Amino acid sequence: SSGSLTPTGLCLDGEVEDYWVDIYPAMDYGDAPNPYPTLSGSNGASHVVIGPILGTNKDSDGEGQPSFGATGDDINGVPDDEDGVLFVTPLVTGSMAWVDIIVSGSVPAYLDAWIDFNLHGDWDDPGEQIFANQLVIAGTNNLQFTVPVDALPFKTYARFRISSMGGLPPTGMADDGEVEDYFVDIEWGQCTEVDHLNSRANVWITLNPP
């Protein structure tokens, strides 16, 4: 009845109760749409919100934000934290592409990244990892990768993960860093065969429903 108690000592009335509680770290998730592994239930990529940052902003998410165009995390939290990746050149089949990776926070750090070149709705197929354990430093890192000649020229999704340890897969939890998903456009190269248009259209509708 008197209040103003300390966590120890005698009180002349009232009651004390102690409880066991869990404290969870703030997490960052991706926002590529289903069927990509984005939600925690599908072992989506997640990072404890400490350590290196893609870009200059990073916010925490209670869960993945799957969305068409991978914009769910862009509009979740202020400011927009999807600011770490800039595609400098078009993604053309059979050609080199350049990308700027902006890094801040704890550095040096390591980048792992993937593009779904065959529109299978994942990043597990051979040739889809464009950066593996790539060392990055503070500021702008201008990097290049090859777009496979057999990549399907269509809109698809990319996932970029930064961490202090590196060697990450496209799924699962990391102890620090950040994940950012992007909607990208792959263009025809001069020597790319024009075939399987119906297959590409069917996959596109599956990954990006109206």
Salt bridges, closest charged atoms under 4 A:
ASP125 OD2 - HIS120 ND1 3.33
ASP181 OD1 - ARG159 NE 2.74
ASP185 OD2 - LYS155 NZ 3.77
ASP195 OD2 - HIS196 NE2 3.62
